[in-house]
Amino acid sequence: MKHLLSFFLMLLSAAYAHASDMEWSDSTLWFEGNTRLSAAHIDRSKPDVFYLLPTCVFAWQDSQGATRYNADPRNPAHRKAWQLSAELADTIFATQANLFLPYYRQGTFGTPDETTYKAAENMARTDVINAFTHYLRHLNNGRPFILAGFSQGAKMVVELLKYMDDDTYRRLIAAYVVGYGITPADTVRGNHKLAHIRLAQDSTSTGVTVCFNSVTTPAAINQSLCGDNVACINPVTWTTDETPATLLPAGATPAPDDKRFPYGTAVVPALPATPVTVTVSKAHNVLMVNGLDIKRYFLPSLGEMFPEGNLHLQELFFYENCLRRNVILRSTLK
């Protein structure tokens, strides 16, 4: 009976996704769509960034009282929840590029079981592939492009790499998978290695996938996000060895926190005379960040997913300048 119920729920989810496919020609389904997607705004001399948002929405009830586990891009509350993440992506990845950011029906926080999670993930994946297909056909015009995403958005970047054809891949500058892991299963199909997932080893290669996740201790690794990860590069030095890199020198004045977020975002040392360093852990394929004032980064409402010492929520803030410079550098080399 349990298997029959699971099968029925999967069919129902697939039917719902098919019956309510998003119309990606609707500019309101894209970040600042009415202006950002206009012909006058798109700079054809610049590369593109196709960015996918992280999970920002909790399970919610629709007007009939049914609990939903996929966000609704036309729900004003969900759009508001995405706003800061979209603005952050714009300032990091698209300072010298055209940004294309779709509001997709991402899975929410709070899915109660594996079947519900998979159904929500399938709907999100369908939206992302369809939005990317629309982007390629109607908005890209043959330009080189970057794929980037954080958390759930990073997972969807991996899905796009698996879906991508060779002709499209030839225009890929790089794919940035931040806050999510790449598993061995992601790199093969059947008995064949997927050629489109090539792990970055330096700061300048193109057509590669950049991936990293940060913790202060192995005990804080979120196993569902990156427990089986095979990829990690240090975004401070763009190397993959275990040489520590200085993120904040000893005695340096930390930047202020971004007060729009309910947790610490600035790199702050435990002691003023202590440097904050970042080191690739080959044993776990994560970044180990040492010297931090750890407690200021913990958010109790998400503590089950991100325990103290997990720096998932800080990834984009800690390496913002490193990522911005690297996006620009790789773009000039494609």
Buried (B, 14 or more C-beta within 10 A) or exposed (E): EEEEEBEEBBEEBBEEBEEEEBEBEEEEBBBBBEEBBEEEEBEEEBBBBBBBBBBBBEBBEEEEEEEBBBBBBEBEEBBEBBEEBBEBBBEBBBEBBBBBBBBBBBBBBEBEEEBBBBBBBBBBBBBBBBBBBBBBEEBBEEBBBBBBBBBBBBBBBBBBBBBBEEEBBEBBBBBBBBBBBBBEEBBEEEEEEBEBBBBBEEBBBBBBBBBBBBBBBEEBBBEEBBBBBBBBBBBBBBBBEEEBBBBBEEEBEBBEBBEEBEBBBBBBBBEEEBBBBBBBBEEBBBBBBBBBBBEBBBBEEBEEBBBBBBBBBBBBBBBBEBBBBBBBEBBEEB
